[in-house]
Amino acid sequence: MVRLFGPLVGLFFAVALFWSFGNGAYVAMTEEVPETAEEMFHKHPEEVAFSFDSAMGTFDKRQLQRGFQVYKEVCANCHSLKHVTFRDLAAIGYNEAEVKAIAKQWPSKAQTFDPKTGDRGERTNLPSDPFPAVYYAGQGVPPDLSLITKARHGGPQYVRSLLAGYAEQEGYKNEQGIELLKKFPDAKTPDGLYFNPYFANLNLAMPAPLVSDGQVTYSDGTSASVKQMSTDVSAFLAWTAEPKLDKRKQTGWAVLGFLLFATVLAYFAKRNVWSNVH
Amino acid sequence: MSFPWAQEYKPVNPLMRYLDERLPLPRFVYNAVGAGYPVPRNLNYMWNFGVLAGFALVMQIVTGIVLAMHYAANAGVAFDSVEHIMRDVNWGWMLRYGHANGASMFFIVIYIHIFRGFFYSSYKAPREMIWLLGVVIFLLVMATAFMGYVLPWGQMSFWGAKVITGLFSAIPFVGEPLQQWLLGGFAPDNAALNRFFSLHFLLPFVTLGVIILHVWALHIPGSSNPTGIEVKTESDTVPFHPYYTAKDGFGLGVFLIVYASLVFFAPNLLGHPDNYIPANPMSTPAHIVPEWYFWPFYAILRAFTYDFFIIPAKLMGVLAMFSAILVWFFLPWLDNGPVRSGHYRPLFRKFFYLLVIDVLVLGYCGGAPAAEPFVMISQIASMYYFLHFLVILPIVASIEKPQPLPFSITESVLGKDKSAVLRPEMSSTPATA
């Protein structure tokens, strides 16, 4: 029975697939796929080396502190960081007093609610508080940044390229020298959006946050070019997304060392056991 | 059951003797995976993967139970509770990465185990029942993995749940009510998340039960082997312990090295970035893709792009996707030639390697965006997939002239077998027990 019906079922699926294939092939041959502005002008993130890229690499705490400063002075005006608490900053080299001061001076406050009176209020942030929510009145919803480098293809490289990659749309050419607005006059960025070739559909609601060199004054004397600030804040956001990265790799080497040793022993044990059989 | 020369359990320690007379659990273990189970002496490393799959399941159960202690199955907090595990729970990041990558390792191992079965025709009599139970285990593991991926309640969790449960809506007449009944609502929400959590916790234990049946069924005829000929004499076998415990121990070490490399150095390599965005019913991701281990079947699902007579394309895709696995249930009867091992089946072997390439191509297309040329490639590849199992294998089984088999397992290992001279009548007698 199986050998009778089996081939019939197989042929049924094969014919149905051939029908789909034939139709698809006909469409592919007769209809031209229109070129899109996204396809021709979307750029992949620039390659940038971060200290934590390799299997041995760890976070550079000075860079994370510079990145935190950029977050604090620029990004935090619109973007929250709700999975991170102030005391987590101890891991990037701030001492207890500094963490307390950062929490206390943070401009947006922790929300309170008194169940007896129903009153809502505010209080100063404590080190154990997560970074408070940010209320944004403008267009769009600025995403929480805690996980942003893990939530985007390209990770910190993408975030960095996006931040440093805003461009003037007028006269913008891609690598083949094709001018965007000449090729696609309809692709003009609508009002309220901003042109950035690293963004998937080329236009995003966020205006360029890092506009001029020296926008942030680094306390360690590093010159704060737009690229430098973008790189630093991307590294900081890689840390907020994966705060256990250093410990993870460190543990990994210990585990791998043990496993390699145990596996070599297991190999010789196997050879020993089998020596009288072969 | 075992071969007559199987060693008998003889407890020396008075406590073990006492136990053996009342509850012979040590005897059971001894006969199952100890010196009391004679195994063909010529098994290669392809025979490691059953044990590895069992190990992977245990890893998943152990890490999963601890994760469940910290996870909250509620649509409002599920995503944040996973981040809580990653940040605040001691070694929580290791548990979660271990569990997520453990699923991938489980599937790598299972796929190798299944393709080992294809190549050596391990499904042929008298081992059909082992194979059928194996397919049941595979279906259970797929269901468990799918529901587990929904639990972090990220964008891919949500939209994956929506797409997969949406498949049921393709069934004529009862489809839509069935989908709503499965989800407990019109779209995935708290009800769906809660039941997926409940079932994700339950199914691994059901799987464990079926694995016990799978191993039980294995112990009736005993393990197959690379020559595909049955065990005839004692010299064809070695006791499971210490020979295969030692060999599996080395295999396990290699498995753990690969697993640890993933967990500690590339924990998000096999995941999708969109699942770090909280579920948002109002925003559809550009490309909804399942986890990599579903890609071949996802490619088959999406290969049907045009209605076939009265059958809508979506229903065809769903039928084909489920048939792609269900066809394995009929394999023992579709491929019923007398010779098992692919080593002695030159024609079958060519088609086997073609199938391996075909499934890899399907996997690649399943992970790619639903655009040309991937759709057309997956249509050709799906066509071959069904023709391979349902048309080519039966034809190959009837026209193929297998190469000569060695007289015995012993002869295949040592180049000679003394019993071949002494007892030539054995060559036509299958092993009895």
Interface residues (C-beta under 8 A of the other chain):
Chain A: V2 R3 G6 P7 V9 G10 L11 F13 A14 V15 A16 L17 F18 W19 S20 F21 N23 G24 A25 A28 V33 A55 H83 D88 P143 S146 L147 K150 A151 R152 H153 G155 A200 A241 P243 K244 R248 K249 T251 G252 W253 V255 L256 L259 L260 A262 T263 A266 Y267 A269 K270 N272 V273 W274 V277 H278
Chain B: R41 D80 E83 M86 R87 W93 M94 Y97 V238 P242 Y243 A246 K247 G249 F250 L252 G253 V254 L256 I257 A260 S261 V263 F264 F265 P267 N268 P273 D274 Y276 I277 A286 A303 F304 T305 Y306 F308 I311 A313 M316 A320 S323 V327 F330 W333 L334 N336 E372 V375 M376 Q379 I380 S382 M383 F386 L387 F389 L390 V391 P394 V413
